Structure formats: structure tokens, C-alpha cells
């Protein structure tokens, strides 16, 4: 650093020293106030409270004595993914609390850590078993996908025939079947979010389900005059409506308006177009939510 640069740095203390100012020897400095639990205020909603059990600095060993057991694998297999996800983080937060408290006892060379270790081990066992259950499910999905690659077309054709031949598919049972098929085979979720990305499999699912709804309900909706669905925009319009006669009737009305533009989407633009439809739908949902929140406030 050059002398010119050094000249730019100066402290109040050095300036006072050059002016011969000195602190009076009669002034007595008080010792600093050490931070303790008693003189520090923490907001009740502070996120670090999650590392403290009921906002206690530390629990006694008898407060963590474990009289239960870890979750078993058969019990966890009956849980949904969301339940397992929540249970995992409950376990993780509790182990974080135990680790902090155990560290304090270790520093004090206390013999009270046995109960903390026992509870931590039971929770760790539950977390390990959650991983096992999720691994089993992942393996089942991979096996099903591998089998579907061989017999997938046959299964989809059987599902289509069963759907078209059934007299009443406007039921919760069939709605659930259609949703499960969309997700398990084509990866189309029931709820869209910003992470939803359209690929070839997703596009295939839109075409299959959209055409299936159209073929099932177009006659009952009295719209056989509309003819064949011409492009992905028309198929998607049917796909996003409910699997009912009224849903297809509403979709056909939108298709009538769309055809007035004389636009036909080429195959090379199908993924891009469907992604745009989904992004617009998500954005509209977000705007509606904000509007409802502001109205409620």
C-alpha cells in the first residue's frame, strides 16, 4: 500500500492524540455486562427456538427418558409420502435439540448423557427405517416403469376400452383412477407448481387423457359437430377441463373460439405451447390468491 493510500486512513483516537487530548485518570471504567439468559430478550417466534425443547435452555435427564419405541417398517409402509416427510423433519428437529443439550452435558463432564443417547438412538432408528421404506417405494416405481415399457401400450389400450365402455365414469372412483394414471405413467401431477416441466412423456399423457375425455363425452355433450381435435391446443383444452359431460362441453365452446383464429400448432412447437399454457395457469392462480388475500384483509 502506498504512502498516499495510507494517508486516507485515520481514527478518532489518533486525531485526539495529536491534539493532546487524554482520558482523565479519575474516570473509572465499569466491567462489561456479560450476556446471560436473564438480560437477553428473544422474540417468541424466533426460528432458533426450534433447537430448544419448550424454550428451555436444557432438559434434565429424567425429562428425556424414553419409554416408547421406534416406528417399525410395517407401520411406516402404511404412511403417505407427505406423512413420512413430516415425520422425518420432526425426528431431525428432535435430534438437533438432543445434540445441543448433550454437547452441554459433555462440556460439563456430566454423567447425565445416557438418556439423551438412548432417545437419540431410537429416533435415528426411525429415520433409518423411513429411508428404507422410501427406497422400497423407489424400487417399486422403477420396476413398474421397466415393466410398463414392455406392456405399457397394452395396459393403456385396456384402460381406454374400460373407460369408454363404462356407463358411468363421473364418479370419485374413476376420477381417482384417471389422476393416478396421469401421475404414475406420465408424471403429470394433480397440483401444478413452478417446478412443473413439460417433456415428451408429459406431452404424451396430455394427448392420451385429453383424447380419452373427448371420445367419452363428446356425443353426450351434443358436440359431434366439432369433428376431430386438430392440434395440441385443442387437446389440452379438453385435458384441463373436468372428466365430465359438462367439462367437455365447456372445452368445445373454447375450441370454437380458438378455431376462429385459424391457427394450427405444428408438432415441433407442442412442448413449448403446453409449457406456456401451464405457466399461464400457475401465474393466474398466484394472482387470484393475492387478490383473495387482499380482499380478505
N, C-alpha and C positions, 0 to 999 in steps of 0.2 A: 504494500500500500504506500503511495507517495506521500510526501510531507503536505502537499496541498490537500489531499484527501483527509489526512489526519486532522487538519485544522478545522474540518467541518464538525468533528465530534467534540462535545463539551458537556459537562454535567453541572448541575446547580451547585454541587458540593465544591467542585474545582473553582467555579466562579466566586463563591463565597470565600474560599481560602485565599484567593488572590486579593480580595478586598479586606482581608484581615478580620473576617467575621469568625467568631468561635462560639461553640456551645458553652453556656455557663456551667462551671463545675458544680454549682449548687442545685442544678436540676437533676432530680432522681428519676431514673427510668424504671417503670414498672415491668415486672416479668410478663412475658406474653401469656395470653389466655389459651390454654391447651384445649383443643376441640374435644368435647365429650358428648355422650348421648344426650345429656341434660341441656346443653346450650346450643344444640343444632336442631333446627326445625326442618322437617321433611314433609312435603305435601303427601296427603293420603293416597293420591293416585300416581305417585312416583313409580316408574316401572321397576326400579331396583328392589321395591318391597317384595317382588316375586321371589327373591332369594331369601326371604325371612318368613318363617312359619308364624302366621298370625301376628306379624310385625314384632316378634320377639327377637332380641339380639342372639340368644342361644337357648336351646331347649335342654332340660335335664335328661339324663339317660332314660329315666322311667317314662318320659313323655313320648319316646320313640320306640318303646318296647313293642316288638312285632308279635302279634298273637294270631295272625291270619296265615295266608299262604299266597304264593304267586299264582297268576292266572295260568290255567292249563291250556294246552294246544287245542283240544276239542272245544273248550269254551270260546277261545279266540276265533276258531273257524266259523262260528255262528255270527260273528260280528261283521258289520259292513266295513268298507274301506274307510269311510268317514269316522266310524266309531274307533277303529284301530288307530287312525291318525290322531284323534283326540287323546286316546289313552296313552299313546307314545309320548306326547308332549306333557301330559300330566306326570308320567313317570320321569321324564327328563327334568322337569322343574323340581320335583321332589329330590332327585339325586343331586341336583345343584345345591339345594338347601343343605342336604346332609354333608356334602363335600365341604361347604364353607364351615359348618359347625364342627365337623371332625378335624379340620385344619386348626381351629382354635384350641380344641382339646389337645391335639398333638403338640402344639406350641407350648402348652402348659404342662406337658408330660403327664396328662391325666389318664387314669385307668377307665374312664367313662366312655371310651370309644367303641366298646364291644357291641352295644345295642345299635349304634349307628352303622357299623359294618354289617350286622345281621340284616337290618332293614334294607340297606343298600344292595346287598346280595340278592334278596328276594325281588326287589324292583328290577335289578339287572336281568334276572332270570325271565321276568315277564317281558322285558324289551327284547331279549334274545328270541323268545317264542313268538312275539309279534313278527319279527323278521322272518322266522321260519314259515309262518302262515302266509305272509306276503310272497315269499319265494315259491311256495307251493302254488299259489294262485297265478303267479307269473309263468311258471312252468306249464300249468294247465292251459293258459291262454296261448302259449307258444305251440303246444301240442294241437290245440284246436285249430289254430291258424294253419299249421302244417297239413292237418287232415282236410281242412277246407280247401286248400289249394288243389287237392286231388278230387274231392267230391263236391266242391262248392257250387258249381253250376247245377248239379242235380238237386242239391238242397234248395237253392233259390227257386228253381222251377217248381218243386213240390210246395214250397211256401206260397208261391204265386197262385198255383192251382187251388190250394186250400183256401186262400183268402178270397179268390174270385167266386168259388163255389159256395162259400158260407153265406147263408141268408142274412145273418145279422153280425156285422163286424164293427158296428158302432157301439162297442162295449168297452169297459175298462180292461177286460182281459185281452182283447185284441189291440187296444191302444198300447198296452204294456208290451205285447209281443212285437209290435212294429218298432217301438222305441228300442227294445233290446236288440232287435235285428240291425237297426241303424248303427248302434254303437259297437256291438260285438263284431260285426262283419265289416262295416265300412268306416268305423271310427267317428261317426257323427254324434256328437254329444247332444243331450236334451237341452242343456243350457249353454248358450254361446257366451264367450268372453273374448278379451283382446288376444288371447293365445290361440284362438281357433284359426287354423290354417288349412286352406283347401289344397288337396293333392289329387292324384288320379283316382285313388281309392274313394276318397270323399266324393269326388265328382260322379263316380260310378254309382255310389249309394243314392245321390240326389236323383239320378236318372231312373234308377230301379224303383225307388219309393214313389217318386212323382208320377211315373207312368202307371204304377200299380194303383194308386189312388184314382187316377184319371179313368183307367179302364173299369174300375169297380163302380164308380159313381156317376160317370158322365151321362149314362142313359137315364138313371133315376133323377138326375138334375135337369133333364129335358134339354141337354145341350149337345146332342149328337150332331147338330148342325155345324159345330166348330171344327169337325174333322180331326185330323191328326195334329199332335203337338209338333210344331215346326222347328224349334230350336231350344237351347238350354234356358233361355229367359222364360219361355212358356212352361217348360218342365219345372223349373224352380218355383214359379208362381204357384203351381199346384202343390209342389212339395212342401212349401212353408205354410199352407193352409191346413186346417184340421182334416183328419181322415173321416169325413162325414159327407153326406149329400150336400149340405149347405156349404161346407168348406170348398168343395169342387165347384159349386155354383158361383160362389164369390170369386174363385180363381178364374173361371171362364169370363166373368164380367171384366176383370182386369186384363185378360188376354185380348178381349175385344178392343179395349182402348190401346193396348200395345200394338196391335196389328194395323191401326190407323197410321202409324209412323212408317210402315213398310220396311222396317229394319229386320234383318235376319242375322243372328250371331254366328260367325263361322266357327268351326271346330277348334281352330288354333287359339281362339280367344275365350274358350269356355271356362277354364280355371280362373282366369283374370276377372271375368264377368261375375262368376259366383262369389269370388272373394270380395268383390266390390259390393254385391248385394248384402253379404254378411256384415261387412264393416259398417255399411249404412244402417243396418238394423241395430247393431250394437250402439252406434252413436245416437240413434234416435231413442233407444232405451235409456241411455245415460241422460239425455236432455229431458226426457219425461220424468225421470227420477228427481232431477234437480228442480224441475218445475213443481212437482208434487211436494217436495221438501220445503220449498219457499212458500207455497200456498199454505201448508200446514203450520209453518212458523208464523 
